[in-house]
Amino acid sequence: MNISILIEDAAWQNDLPDPDAVCRDAAMAALLAGTAALPDDTELSIMLTGDEHIRSLNKQFRGKDTPTNVLAFPAIDGDVYAAAQTAVAGVPFLLGDVVLAHGVVVREATDQAKSLTDHFSHLVIHGVLHLLGHDHMNDNDADHMESLETGILAKLGIADPYRMSAEPS
């Protein structure tokens, strides 16, 4: 698995001890929790940016002119695991991109009385699960995705965030 992490906003490094390692651990935990195998050459990228950049992306791709905590841009439309079965050996299997906004994530962690590391890990997992085809557009899907998130977080030693506050947007 190849997880590329771009720290575009230096504030991440100021507020989070080793954001690259925390990000990589959370993303890998989400990838390994999948229901089927992904090719070894699976690739995804994660950008740690600021509120203004994610606001721009949110406006461009979702029509919402406001910053949000996490955005996911899947490279595969449809069943990721079915696509993985037809992956060509030696050609990277691209999952997509996840983008997180520093200011929003820090404010949420503070407002929800959570550690920044735990909240950040949760949102990385949330974004990667979106790349794997999970969503929360209806109650059943939201319950399933929440269950996956809490199970992955528990393996990382992080408490259930849904017992504490609202889910990520």
KOLKOLNU-702850 format. One record per residue: residue number from 1; y, z, x of N, C-alpha, C in turn. Coordinates in steps of 0.001 Angstrom, whole numbers, plus 500000, padded with zeros to 6 digits. Layout:
% residues N
   n    n.Y    n.Z    n.X   ca.Y   ca.Z   ca.X    c.Y    c.Z    c.X
 NUM      Y      Z      X      Y      Z      X      Y      Z      X
...
***
This chain:
% residues 169
   n    n.Y    n.Z    n.X   ca.Y   ca.Z   ca.X    c.Y    c.Z    c.X
   1 498826 500000 500843 500000 500000 500000 501243 500000 500893
   2 502203 499188 500522 503451 499118 501266 504591 499525 500338
   3 505191 500661 500629 506316 501163 499842 507548 501081 500726
   4 508455 500169 500380 509703 500013 501123 510769 500867 500455
   5 511440 501684 501256 512474 502565 500717 513785 502252 501414
   6 514792 501956 500600 516129 501699 501102 517040 502821 500623
   7 517603 503557 501559 518548 504616 501204 519942 504018 501353
   8 520477 503551 500240 521766 502870 500228 522930 503858 500187
   9 522717 505010 499571 523764 506029 499459 523385 507209 500349
  10 524189 507465 501367 523906 508534 502339 523865 509911 501706
  11 524423 510068 500517 524407 511371 499841 522976 511852 499600
  12 522041 510921 499449 520639 511311 499282 520176 512133 500489
  13 520521 511675 501688 520095 512358 502907 520810 513687 503093
  14 522001 513814 502538 522742 515070 502629 522176 516137 501702
  15 521682 515722 500533 521270 516676 499496 519772 516895 499375
  16 518986 516000 499930 517534 516077 499759 516867 516063 501128
  17 516111 517110 501449 515416 517108 502745 514393 515966 502790
  18 514549 515076 503743 513631 513953 503974 513340 513145 502704
  19 514371 512503 502130 514169 511754 500887 513124 510648 501017
  20 513007 510058 502207 512022 509002 502411 510602 509535 502195
  21 510284 510672 502787 508935 511246 502649 508666 511712 501229
  22 509635 512361 500605 509451 512833 499227 509221 511644 498299
  23 510010 510609 498490 509898 509392 497690 508529 508732 497876
  24 508131 508588 499117 506847 507952 499436 505669 508748 498852
  25 505716 510074 498979 504632 510915 498440 504524 510780 496923
  26 505660 510801 496230 505650 510698 494769 505170 509315 494332
  27 505660 508279 494982 505256 506915 494625 503763 506709 494867
  28 503272 507174 496000 501851 507019 496304 500987 507792 495302
  29 501422 508975 494916 500674 509762 493924 500585 508994 492611
  30 501671 508348 492207 501656 507565 490969 500746 506347 491093
  31 500806 505679 492233 499959 504500 492441 498478 504864 492445
  32 498144 505982 493060 496738 506388 493160 496197 506953 491858
  33 497076 507294 490925 496636 507853 489648 496321 506775 488630
  34 496451 505522 489016 496201 504418 488095 494774 504406 487593
  35 494577 503695 486496 493262 503640 485873 492361 502599 486511
  36 492907 501755 487366 492104 500737 488050 492681 500535 489448
  37 491903 499925 490286 492304 499727 491676 493366 498637 491801
  38 494277 498881 492706 495258 497876 493072 494874 497340 494448
  39 495243 496104 494761 494921 495564 496089 495571 496410 497195
  40 494927 496433 498352 495462 497186 499491 496845 496695 499908
  41 497133 495414 499675 498421 494862 500084 499464 494906 498957
  42 499308 495879 498039 500288 496078 496982 501616 496523 497595
  43 502709 495937 497095 504033 496262 497602 504969 496625 496462
  44 505849 497600 496740 506933 497922 495830 508093 498415 496650
  45 509275 498329 496076 510444 498828 496793 511164 499855 495926
  46 511760 500810 496609 512522 501857 495946 513880 501941 496628
  47 514940 501845 495820 516302 501935 496340 516928 503236 495855
  48 517454 503989 496798 518170 505216 496484 519655 504897 496621
  49 520329 504805 495489 521702 504334 495465 522608 505353 494795
  50 523817 504925 494501 524787 505782 493834 524986 505377 492390
  51 525786 506171 491709 526005 505960 490277 526651 504618 489958
  52 527605 504194 490761 528315 502950 490452 527387 501742 490555
  53 526529 501726 491554 525602 500595 491699 524600 500571 490542
  54 524058 501715 490192 523079 501711 489101 523757 501436 487757
  55 525025 501850 487625 525771 501514 486412 525871 499997 486275
  56 526175 499331 487369 526281 497879 487370 524953 497222 486996
  57 523867 497718 487575 522537 497177 487241 522180 497453 485781
  58 522495 498644 485299 522193 499019 483919 522966 498123 482945
  59 524205 497825 483292 525012 496935 482454 524448 495520 482470
  60 524130 495038 483664 523641 493667 483808 522296 493448 483120
  61 521368 494395 483282 520003 494167 482806 519650 494843 481492
  62 520415 495859 481103 520113 496557 479855 521279 496571 478879
  63 522423 496017 479297 523585 495975 478430 524228 497333 478194
  64 523959 498295 479087 524500 499649 478955 525434 499920 480130
  65 526716 500055 479835 527729 500225 480879 527901 501699 481226
  66 526826 502286 481702 526820 503693 482099 525748 503892 483166
  67 525963 504833 484069 524899 505093 485043 523716 505777 484365
  68 522549 505573 484916 521331 506209 484419 520580 506778 485617
  69 519565 507570 485368 518863 508213 486479 517948 507253 487242
  70 517176 506456 486521 516203 505575 487170 516071 504282 486378
  71 515946 503198 487102 515649 501896 486514 514412 501341 487213
  72 513592 500634 486452 512409 499986 487018 512447 498504 486662
  73 512141 497689 487645 512135 496242 487470 510745 495718 487839
  74 509829 495683 486860 508464 495206 487147 508445 493732 487538
  75 507619 493403 488497 507450 492009 488912 506401 491314 488057
  76 505609 492095 487344 504504 491548 486552 504773 491803 485084
  77 504720 490746 484305 504876 490860 482864 503483 490843 482246
  78 503057 491970 481742 501724 492046 481162 500881 493085 481874
  79 499581 492899 481810 498619 493868 482339 498563 493785 483873
  80 499117 494797 484512 499161 494843 485979 497756 494824 486564
  81 496861 495572 485964 495514 495686 486511 494724 494384 486345
  82 494968 493647 485266 494335 492332 485115 494889 491374 486177
  83 496196 491442 486397 496803 490594 487428 496253 490952 488803
  84 496000 492228 489030 495463 492671 490321 494088 492066 490591
  85 493319 491852 489528 491987 491275 489689 492030 489822 490146
  86 493162 489168 489901 493283 487763 490294 494169 487588 491530
  87 494510 488698 492176 495352 488640 493368 494659 487834 494465
  88 495442 487102 495197 494930 486274 496287 494908 487110 497567
  89 493763 487160 498223 493638 487912 499470 494641 487389 500497
  90 495300 488323 501168 496254 487963 502201 497663 487703 501684
  91 497827 487683 500353 499146 487494 499750 499564 488828 499138
  92 500724 489349 499518 501137 490645 498962 501161 490625 497437
  93 500675 491709 496850 500680 491887 495397 501932 492689 495061
  94 502941 492028 494515 504239 492645 494285 504294 493342 492936
  95 504580 494646 492955 504717 495408 491713 506131 495352 491160
  96 507123 495460 492011 508497 495438 491543 509357 496441 492283
  97 510468 496809 491644 511473 497657 492271 511837 498834 491366
  98 512122 499954 492005 512618 501154 491317 513944 501518 491971
  99 514932 501876 491147 516253 502243 491648 516624 503596 491058
 100 517081 504519 491909 517503 505845 491454 518946 506100 491859
 101 519694 506774 490969 521112 507052 491197 521322 508501 491615
 102 521937 508684 492757 522133 510009 493321 522872 510959 492382
 103 524057 510593 491956 524875 511507 491160 524206 511938 489871
 104 523623 510989 489156 522959 511310 487893 521786 512252 488134
 105 520972 511956 489127 519793 512777 489404 520202 514193 489817
 106 521210 514311 490657 521677 515633 491082 522228 516416 489887
 107 523047 515769 489045 523609 516453 487865 522505 516908 486922
 108 521519 516044 486688 520420 516421 485799 519643 517612 486351
 109 519325 517575 487625 518577 518684 488231 519362 519980 488085
 110 520653 519934 488336 521501 521128 488207 521557 521592 486759
 111 521841 520665 485842 521956 521011 484417 520656 521560 483845
 112 519520 521078 484370 518215 521481 483857 517600 522608 484683
 113 518350 523128 485639 517899 524231 486503 516559 523919 487171
 114 516465 522696 487705 515276 522246 488430 515664 522019 489884
 115 514683 522102 490757 514981 521751 492142 515195 520241 492213
 116 516089 519831 493093 516364 518403 493248 515107 517665 493690
 117 514345 518256 494578 513118 517615 495060 512137 517379 493916
 118 511939 518378 493066 511004 518234 491943 511483 517181 490944
 119 512772 517227 490597 513307 516270 489621 513253 514849 490189
 120 513629 514696 491438 513576 513401 492109 512140 512869 492122
 121 511186 513713 492486 509775 513295 492502 509343 512820 491125
 122 509731 513552 490090 509386 513177 488717 509941 511796 488388
 123 511185 511541 488739 511795 510261 488397 511208 509106 489203
 124 510816 509345 490445 510117 508304 491215 508803 507973 490520
 125 508053 508977 490141 506783 508761 489435 507026 508008 488134
 126 508036 508422 487393 508386 507770 486130 508648 506277 486358
 127 509442 505965 487375 509750 504571 487676 508530 503769 488086
 128 507687 504343 488934 506476 503639 489376 505528 503414 488195
 129 505420 504374 487312 504574 504178 486126 505083 503024 485263
 130 506405 502856 485196 506944 501682 484500 506481 500396 485175
 131 506482 500369 486510 506011 499176 487231 504546 498898 486931
 132 503790 499954 486654 502358 499810 486359 502103 499464 484889
 133 503181 499285 484127 503041 498836 482741 503168 499912 481686
 134 503458 501128 482086 503600 502210 481107 505021 502237 480565
 135 505144 502691 479318 506461 502768 478707 506492 503921 477717
 136 507653 504134 477128 507828 505227 476165 508635 504745 474974
 137 508304 503532 474519 509044 502929 473416 508628 503473 472049
 138 507437 504033 471961 507020 504673 470708 506380 506014 471055
 139 506138 506821 470038 505642 508180 470279 504307 508216 471012
 140 503380 507339 470659 502070 507339 471329 502200 506978 472805
 141 502976 505935 473077 503188 505529 474473 503923 506614 475252
 142 504912 507239 474612 505670 508308 475275 504760 509496 475591
 143 503895 509858 474649 502961 510969 474887 502010 510650 476030
 144 501519 509396 476068 500592 508987 477137 501295 509006 478497
 145 502506 508459 478546 503231 508418 479810 503579 509829 480274
 146 503990 510680 479351 504299 512075 479683 503065 512783 480234
 147 501923 512530 479641 500680 513142 480119 500345 512674 481534
 148 500506 511384 481793 500276 510863 483144 501222 511520 484145
 149 502503 511587 483784 503499 512174 484685 503175 513626 485003
 150 502879 514410 483979 502622 515833 484215 501360 516030 485043
 151 500354 515180 484855 499139 515269 485664 499401 514939 487124
 152 500189 513901 487372 500523 513513 488746 501375 514598 489399
 153 502361 515084 488665 503222 516141 489192 502421 517398 489526
 154 501466 517736 488676 500636 518925 488930 499879 518777 490244
 155 499401 517563 490536 498699 517328 491803 499621 517512 493006
 156 500925 517348 492777 501917 517547 493838 502459 518979 493839
 157 501919 519813 492931 502362 521207 492851 503694 521389 492146
 158 504039 520446 491267 505311 520497 490544 505038 520818 489076
 159 505782 521766 488556 505609 522222 487174 505938 521114 486171
 160 505404 521252 484985 505629 520316 483882 507115 520282 483531
 161 507796 519171 483777 509238 519105 483511 509568 519028 482031
 162 508608 518643 481209 508868 518489 479785 508895 519831 479059
 163 508364 520836 479678 508455 522169 479086 509836 522760 479311
 164 510611 522107 480184 511911 522630 480573 513081 521863 479963
 165 512900 520553 479681 514046 519747 479256 513567 518452 478629
 166 514533 517600 478340 514251 516279 477754 513681 515353 478823
 167 513016 514286 478356 512399 513324 479269 513430 512411 479917
 168 513052 511740 481004 513977 510821 481663 514298 509650 480742
 169 515454 509087 480928 515850 507954 480094 515459 506645 480739
***
